[in-house]
């Protein structure tokens, strides 16, 4: 007897969900200290935009509920 498959409610059947690290933009702001030799209590950090490492700058990650298939077993 086969279990019936239904569309995943988390990703709506696409297998991908919005990245929670970059909010789907594919870009994150990192803060870089231009003076690493200065003491820690004197910090001057400037934001630098870079591609999100969690989603490889795509803005989407694999759905953890269906593991990217877009379908789950009906209970």
Secondary structure, 3 states (H helix, E strand, C coil): CCCCEEECCCCCCCCEEECCCCCCCCEEEEEEECCCCCCCCCCCEEEEEEECCCCCCCCEEECCCCCCCCEEECC
